[in-house]
Amino acid sequence: MKKALITGANKGIGFETARHLLQQGYFVYLGSRNPSLGADAIAALKAEGLASCDVIELDVTDALSVEKAAQTVAAKTATLDVLINNAGILGQFPAPAGEDGVLNTQQVFATNYLGAIRITTALLPLLQKAAQPRIVNVSSEVASLTLHQDPAWMYYAFKDAAYVPSKTALNLYTMMLAFQLKDTAFKVNSVCPGYTRTALNNFTADGDPADAARIVARYAMLDEEGPTGQFFNAAGALPW
Ligand SMILES: NC(=O)c1ccc[n+]([C@@H]2O[C@H](COP(=O)([O-])OP(=O)(O)OC[C@H]3O[C@@H](n4cnc5c(N)ncnc54)[C@H](OP(=O)(O)O)[C@@H]3O)[C@@H](O)[C@H]2O)c1
């Protein structure tokens, strides 16, 4: 049975992706910074008959938490097939002025960018033991520098100094990691789940989390012919 770890999986797109991978026969470790919310998520999945899951306490902004989580996973499994870097925050939008704005950017980068690097680095040894390791960085179309230059693009006005550049930086991490692992069986991609109804946007979006999860899961389950070092949404490849 292939094993996957999803960060921020107690709710939203992460939770739905866990459900989707469980339905596809994966064992899923649900990362949750709040163990009680993680336990509730596991109970909900088990109530649906999706029993091959476990909660891992994990705050990606906390080095000790990440170290403990990696040790816990390593004690439970010899290999990890999939890592989905899903944990993310929007921060304040629009950002406050002055130093508060800088602090907002710092917090958003600490989660969306540095957090992904921290947990990936910690889990790389376990991923390297899998035959076909897959890493999905959950990004956003708003990270595209190319699209940000197009006034006709629907998110043209969605420009800020925190969330958007944190996901652009995450995309560069995808590129870097894919390059570093290019002579291996790894596939590393950035995936935009689409504008989705979750707590991140106060449930204002139309997109169904189950549809978002299918897109994310597709790149977690790539076969050996699949792409690496690229950026996708539901419609296909996105420009960097
Ligand atoms: N929703 C959209 O329209 C949309 C569009 C494009 C991309 N995305 C991306 O999709 C991903 C999932 O977002 P979502 O929409 O599902 O939002 P969500 O419902 O707010 O879920 C975010 C998850 O991340 C967790 N998280 C936040 N900070 C964390 C930390 N420091 N350590 C570990 N976990 C942490 C949250 O935990 P708590 O429950 O403890 O807060 C929660 O489980 C994010 O990376 C987001 O940027 C979302």
The ligand as an SDF file (V2000), in Angstrom:
LIG
                    3D

 48 52  0  0  0  0  0  0  0  0999 V2000
   -9.1030   27.7850   -1.3490 N   0  0  0  0  0  0  0  0  0  0  0  0
   -8.6340   28.2950   -2.4770 C   0  0  0  0  0  0  0  0  0  0  0  0
   -9.3580   28.9690   -3.2430 O   0  0  0  0  0  0  0  0  0  0  0  0
   -7.2120   28.0510   -2.8610 C   0  0  0  0  0  0  0  0  0  0  0  0
   -6.7990   28.4450   -4.1410 C   0  0  0  0  0  0  0  0  0  0  0  0
   -5.4830   28.2110   -4.5220 C   0  0  0  0  0  0  0  0  0  0  0  0
   -4.6160   27.6080   -3.6290 C   0  0  0  0  0  0  0  0  0  0  0  0
   -5.0460   27.2490   -2.3770 N   0  0  0  0  0  0  0  0  0  0  0  0
   -4.0790   26.6030   -1.4740 C   0  0  0  0  0  0  0  0  0  0  0  0
   -4.6160   25.3780   -1.0210 O   0  0  0  0  0  0  0  0  0  0  0  0
   -4.0000   25.0280    0.2390 C   0  0  0  0  0  0  0  0  0  0  0  0
   -5.0920   24.5880    1.2120 C   0  0  0  0  0  0  0  0  0  0  0  0
   -5.8990   25.7110    1.5060 O   0  0  0  0  0  0  0  0  0  0  0  0
   -7.4620   25.6050    1.8310 P   0  0  0  0  0  0  0  0  0  0  0  0
   -8.1570   26.4830    0.8620 O   0  0  0  0  0  0  0  0  0  0  0  0
   -7.8650   24.2060    1.9970 O   0  0  0  0  0  0  0  0  0  0  0  0
   -7.4670   26.3880    3.2270 O   0  0  0  0  0  0  0  0  0  0  0  0
   -7.9530   25.9630    4.6960 P   0  0  0  0  0  0  0  0  0  0  0  0
   -9.2780   25.2850    4.6400 O   0  0  0  0  0  0  0  0  0  0  0  0
   -7.8060   27.2120    5.4940 O   0  0  0  0  0  0  0  0  0  0  0  0
   -6.8770   24.8750    5.1520 O   0  0  0  0  0  0  0  0  0  0  0  0
   -5.5610   25.2410    5.4000 C   0  0  0  0  0  0  0  0  0  0  0  0
   -4.9160   24.1150    6.1830 C   0  0  0  0  0  0  0  0  0  0  0  0
   -3.5380   24.4960    6.4450 O   0  0  0  0  0  0  0  0  0  0  0  0
   -3.3220   24.3430    7.8380 C   0  0  0  0  0  0  0  0  0  0  0  0
   -2.2320   25.1960    8.3190 N   0  0  0  0  0  0  0  0  0  0  0  0
   -2.1640   26.5430    8.3660 C   0  0  0  0  0  0  0  0  0  0  0  0
   -1.0010   26.9230    8.9390 N   0  0  0  0  0  0  0  0  0  0  0  0
   -0.3370   25.7840    9.2590 C   0  0  0  0  0  0  0  0  0  0  0  0
    0.8930   25.5060    9.8770 C   0  0  0  0  0  0  0  0  0  0  0  0
    1.6970   26.4850   10.3330 N   0  0  0  0  0  0  0  0  0  0  0  0
    1.2870   24.2130   10.0220 N   0  0  0  0  0  0  0  0  0  0  0  0
    0.4910   23.2100    9.5830 C   0  0  0  0  0  0  0  0  0  0  0  0
   -0.7150   23.4000    9.0250 N   0  0  0  0  0  0  0  0  0  0  0  0
   -1.1150   24.6800    8.8630 C   0  0  0  0  0  0  0  0  0  0  0  0
   -4.6540   24.6760    8.4820 C   0  0  0  0  0  0  0  0  0  0  0  0
   -4.6820   24.2220    9.8220 O   0  0  0  0  0  0  0  0  0  0  0  0
   -5.7220   24.8660   10.9170 P   0  0  0  0  0  0  0  0  0  0  0  0
   -7.0450   24.1860   10.7030 O   0  0  0  0  0  0  0  0  0  0  0  0
   -5.0770   24.5220   12.2210 O   0  0  0  0  0  0  0  0  0  0  0  0
   -5.7810   26.3400   10.6500 O   0  0  0  0  0  0  0  0  0  0  0  0
   -5.5700   23.8910    7.5620 C   0  0  0  0  0  0  0  0  0  0  0  0
   -5.5470   22.5240    7.8730 O   0  0  0  0  0  0  0  0  0  0  0  0
   -3.2310   26.2740    0.6740 C   0  0  0  0  0  0  0  0  0  0  0  0
   -1.8510   26.0900    0.4100 O   0  0  0  0  0  0  0  0  0  0  0  0
   -3.7980   27.3810   -0.2080 C   0  0  0  0  0  0  0  0  0  0  0  0
   -2.8780   28.4290   -0.4120 O   0  0  0  0  0  0  0  0  0  0  0  0
   -6.3100   27.4410   -1.9840 C   0  0  0  0  0  0  0  0  0  0  0  0
  1  2  1  0
  2  3  2  0
  2  4  1  0
  4  5  1  0
  4 48  2  0
  5  6  2  0
  6  7  1  0
  7  8  2  0
  8  9  1  0
  8 48  1  0
  9 10  1  0
  9 46  1  0
 10 11  1  0
 11 12  1  0
 11 44  1  0
 12 13  1  0
 13 14  1  0
 14 15  2  0
 14 16  1  0
 14 17  1  0
 17 18  1  0
 18 19  2  0
 18 20  1  0
 18 21  1  0
 21 22  1  0
 22 23  1  0
 23 24  1  0
 23 42  1  0
 24 25  1  0
 25 26  1  0
 25 36  1  0
 26 27  1  0
 26 35  1  0
 27 28  2  0
 28 29  1  0
 29 30  1  0
 29 35  2  0
 30 31  1  0
 30 32  2  0
 32 33  1  0
 33 34  2  0
 34 35  1  0
 36 37  1  0
 36 42  1  0
 37 38  1  0
 38 39  2  0
 38 40  1  0
 38 41  1  0
 42 43  1  0
 44 45  1  0
 44 46  1  0
 46 47  1  0
M  CHG  2   8   1  16  -1
M  END
$$$$
